[in-house]
Amino acid sequence: MSTPLDAAIRHEWQLDPDFLTVNHGSFGATPRKVLAAQAAWRDRMERQPSRFMCVELPPALREAADRLGNFVGAEGKDIAFVDNATAGCNAVLRSLVLRAGDEVLVLDHGYGAVRNTVRFVTSRAGARMTEAEVPFPRPGEDELVSAIAAALTPSTRLAVIDHITSGSALVLPLARITSACHAAGVPVLVDGAHGPGQVTLDIHATGADWYTGNCHKWLCAPKGCAFLWSSPERQADLHPTIISHGLGKGYLTEFDWTGTRDPSACLSVPEAIAFHELLGGATLRARNIALAAEAAGLIAGRLNTETGASGAMAGAMALVRLPLNQPATETLSLAIRDRLLDAGTDAPTHVIGGALWLRLSAFAYNEREDYERLSDIVARVLRTIH
C-alpha cells in the first residue's frame, strides 16, 4: 500500500496549519519521525557525554556516512559531514592555493554566500573571480554548457558550479558541464545545496571533483546537516574550515572532529533517508517536480506571464515572472516578500535579468489547492504594488 501524499500527510510535520508553506527549498521541514530520531541521539549522548563522544560517536558517524553514500551514489569513506553546503564550499575554496592572476569561475546565478567566499579567497591571493552568464529564462542545455565553456581561460584554477541554482531554480546538466571543464584542465566544485532529495543523485556520474549538498532541505534531515564529498585524489590537501586535533591525520580524521558540537542532526540522516523512501523515493521526487511545473503554469496563467525553466532543467522549485509596471529592484523584491509574509505565505522573490521572479517549491505535503491559494495571494499583493 502506497503512502498518501498531499494534505493527507501534512500531519507528519509540525507545520502551522494557518500558514501556506510553499517554500520548502529555503530551509526544508523536518518530519516528526526524524525529530524523534534526533531526540533519541541527544538522549543517548547526554546519558554519558564522554563515552558517547569518544567511543560511540566515531563509528556512528561513519555508519551514517555509509548510508548517505548509498543514497547519493558515493562511498561513505569519501563523505564528511558539515553544517551546510556553504561550509562545504568554504572548506574547498579555503584549501585552495591560489596565486596572483589565477581565476575562479562562478555562475552569475550562483548562490550569494558562495560567491562571497570566492570573492574573499581570490582577493586575498591577488586572484580574481570570473563569471559565466547563465542564459535565462528557459535555457537549453547546449547554450548553457557553451556559455560556461566559453568563460574558462588558461588562468582558471577552479569552476564552482551549482547543481540546482538557488534563485533561478535551474537543474543544470552537471555531467556535461564537468566534462567541458575537465577538457580545459579545470577541476569542478559542485554546490549541490538543493540536490539531495530533490533530484536523483549519483555523485560519481556527475564527474565532480568535490560535491557538497544539504541534507536538511529536500531530504528533510534536521537543520545544520550537510555533507562534503571529495574524490580520493583531492583529499590530501582538503581541510575543514575549523582546524583541530586531526590536522595532518587524514581527511576524515580532520573533518569528523573539529571540536565539541551536537552531532545528532547528522546521525539522524539514516532516518531521514528512510522517511524519504517511505514517501516514494524516486516516485516522490518525480511527483514533486511535476507538481512544481503544474503550479508554475497555474500561476503564470493567472498572471498572464511566463515561467523560468522547462524540460530537464526544471526541478521541484519553479519560477514565475511577476508582471510589474515599474523597474524590478531589490528594494521592491523585499517589499513584495514582506507583503507575502503578512498575507500568510512565504515565496522568495529574485531580481534576474531585469525582471522580478517568484520562486515556489513543491513537496510531499503540498497539493494543487496550495498554489491556487498562492495565486490569489500573489495577485492581491501585486494590486497593492501598482
N, C-alpha and C positions, 0 to 999 in steps of 0.2 A: 504494500500500500504506500503510495507516494505521500510525502509531507505537503500539506496545503501551504500556499503562499498568500500573498496579498494581505489584506487586513486580518485574515483568519489567523495569521501567525504573529501579528504585531505584539501580542501579549508576551512573547518570548523576550522582548526588550523592555526597558524601563522608560520608554518614550512617553512624553507628555501627550495625552490624547487630544488636548486642545490646541496643539501646535502642529502645523503642517510641515513634516520633516521630508524635505526633498533635496537635502544637501549631504548625503552620506559621504560624498567624496572628500569633504574637508577634514573631518575628524572620525569618520566611521561611527559605529554604535555597537557597544559590546553586549551580547546576549546575557541573560541571567545565568545560563548554564556555564558560560565561560567566566563570568564574575565569581560564580561559586567555586570553580576550579582555582581561580586566583586566590580566593579567601582561604581555601584549603592549604595551598602552598604557604601562605603567610602564617597560618596557624602552625604548620609544621616547622617553619623557620623559627618562630618565637618560642617554641617549646624548649629548644636548646640552640640558641643562635650560633655559638662557637662550633658545635658539632655539625650543624647544618652547613655553615659557610665553608668549613674546612674539609668535611668528609662527604656530605650528601650533595652539595651543590655542583661540584665539578662534573660527576657523571650524569646528573640530572640535566644539566645544561647541554651536554653533548648528546644525550638522548633526544632532547627537544630539537636540536640542530639536525640530527639524523632524520627525524620525522618531517621537519620542514624541507630538508633536502629532497626527500622523496616527492614532496608536493610540487616543488619548483624546478625539478629536473636537474639536480646537482647532488654532490656528496656533502654530507654533514661536516666532514673534516675540512671543507673549504668555506664553511659558513661561520661567521662571528656575529653575535648579537650586538646591536647598537640601539640607541634610544629612538632614532628616527632616520629617515633617508638622508636628511640634511647632514646629520652626524656622520653617516657613511660616506657621503661625498666629501665632507671635510677631512676625513681620515685619509682618503686617497689623494686629494688635492694638496694637503699639507705635508704629505710624504714625498711629493714630487721634488726633484732637484732641478730648478729652473735657472736659466742664465739670461743675461741681458739679450734682448732681441728674440727670445723664444715666444711662442704664441700658444694660447689655449683657446680652442674653438668652442663656442656655446651656440645655442639656438636663440634667435630673438624672441621665441616663445618660451624660453627656459624659465624655470622657477626662480623667483626673485632672490630668495635666500642663497641658492646655489650660485647664481650669477654674482652675488656679493662676495661669496667665498672665492670665486675665480678672480674677481677684481682685486681682492685682498692679497692673494698669494702671488699674482703676477706683478702687482705694483711693488711689492717688497723685493722682487728679484730683478726689477728693471725689464720684465717681460710685459706682454700685453694680452688682453682679452680681445678676441675677434668674434664676429657673429656670422652665422648663416641665416639668411632670411627665409622664413617658412611661408610658402605660398598659402594664402587664405582668402576667402573660405573655400571649402570643399576641394582641397588639393588632391592631385593624383600622385600616386607613389613615384612614378618616373620623374616628375618635375621636382618633387621633394628631394629624392636621392641626388638628382643632378645639382640642386641648389647647395646641398651640403658638400658634395664632392668639389664643386667649384670654389668653395670657401677655404678649402685646405691649401696650405702653402708649404714650401720646404722648411719653414720655421715652425710649423705646427707640431707641438710635442704631445698633445692630448686633445681628444674630442669628447666633450661632455654632451651626451645625447639623452633626451627624455624618452622613456618608453611610451608614456601617455602624458602629453603636455597638460599642465595643471589648468592654466587659464583658458586655453582653446580646446582642450579635451580631445586631442587627436591621438589615435593609436598609430604609432609610427612603425614602419617596416624595418625592424631592428636588424634582421639578418642581412638585408640588402645594404643598409647604412654601414654596419660594421665591416662588411666586405669591401665597400668603397674606401673606407678609412684605412683598413689594413693594406689595401692595394697601394696606398700612398705612404705606407710605413707609419701610420698614426694609430696608437692604441686608443681604446674606447672605454670610457666610464659611463655606464648607463644609470641614470637617475630613474629608478623604477618605483617611485613613491606610490603610484596608483596601480601598479601592475598586479601584484599577488592578490588573487581572489576576484579581480575584475575581468581579467582575460586569462586564458590558459597559458601557462608559463613553462617554458623549457629553456633554462638558462644556457645550457650548452649549445642549443640550437641557435641562440641569438648571436653567438660568436663574440660576445663581450669579453673584455679583459677583466673588468670589475662590474658587478651589478649590485645595487643597493635598493632595497624595497621595504615598504612599511607593511607590517602585519596588522596594525591597529586600524587600518582603513577598511579595505574591501574584504579582508579575511576576518575582521571583527575580533581580533585579539584585544586585550586591554591596552589602554593608552601607554605610549612610551615603549613600544616594542617594534623593532625593525631588525633587518639583517644586512650584513655586507658579505657578499660572495666575492672571492678573488680566485682567479686561475692560479694554479700552483706555482707557475713560473713567475708570478707577480707578487708573491707573498713575502719574499725575503726583505724587501725594502718598504714594506707596508706597516704602519704603526697607528695605534689609536690616538685620538686627539689628547687623551689623558695618559701620560707616560707614568707607569707604576713599576711594581716589583718585577714584572715579567720581561722588561726590556732586554732584548738580545737572546731570549729563550725560546723564540719561535712565535709564529703568527697567532695561534690560538691561545698560547700562554699569555701573550700580551693583551689580547682582546677580552679573554674570559674573566680576567681580574684587573680592573682599573681602580679598585678601591671599593669601599662598602656602599652598596646600593640595593634597592629592593629588586630582586630578580624574578618576582612572581609573575610579572606580565609575560616575560619570555618563556617561563616554564609552563605557562598556560596555552602556548601555541598549539600543542597537540590537540587539546580540547577544542580550540577554535577551528582547526582543520577538520576535526570530526563533525562539528556542527555544520560547517560549510558543506561537507559531503552528505550529511543528513538532509540538507535542503536541496540536494541535487547535484552538487559539484559542477561539472561541465554544463549540465542542463540548466542549472541556476544561472550560470554566467551568460549563456546564450539568451535566456529569458530576460535577464536584466538589460542586455544590450538591445534586444528587440523592444522592450518597454520604453527605454530612453528614446529610441528613434520614433516610436509612436507618440510619445509625449512631446518631443520637439516639433513634430509635424502638426500636432494638435494646436500647440501654442502659436507656431508660426502662421498657421492658417487663420487663427483668431485675430492675430495682429497684422495679417497681410504682409508678412516679411519672409525671412529666409533662415535656414539652419546652417550650422558651421561645418559639418562633416557628413560623409555618406560612405556606404560600402565598407570595405575592410578597415578603413581608418576611423570608423565610428565605434564608440565603446558604450559603457554604461553611464557615462556622463555625456551630455549633449548641450550644444549652444544654440540660442535663438537670438537673432539681431533685434534689438529694440528700436522701433521707429521713433525718431526724435525730430523735433523742429528746431533744434539748437545743437551746437557743437558738442561732441562727446568728450568729456573731460573727466579726470579722476575725481574732481570735486562733485560733479553730477553723479558719477558712479556711486560714490559713498552715500550721497543723499538718497538715491533710489534704494540702495540696500538698507539703509536705516528705516525707510518707509515700509519696506517689505517686512522687516523685523517687527515694526509697530503693528503691522497688519496680521501678524501671527505666522510668518513663514521666513525661511532663510534660503535665498538662492543668490550666490555670488554674481556680481556683475564685473565685467572687464572691458577696458578700452583696448581694442585691437584694430589696427589699420584704419583709425579714424572713426570707427563705429563702436557703439556700446552693445555688448553681448551679455545675455543672461545665461548662466550655467545651471542646469538641473542634473540631478542624479536619480538613478532608478535602482532600487534594491529590493530584497525579498519581501519586505513589509509594505512596499508601495503597490499601487494599482492605478488604473486609468483615472478613476474618480479624483485622485490626488491632483492630477495635472489639469483636470477640468476646473478644480477649485483654484489651482495656481494661476491658470489663465485669467480667471475672474479677478483675482487679487492684482495681478500684474497690470491688466487693463485699467483697473480702478486707480492704481498708483500712477500710471502714466498720465492719466487725465489730470492729476494734481500737478504734474510737472509742466504740462503745456499751459 
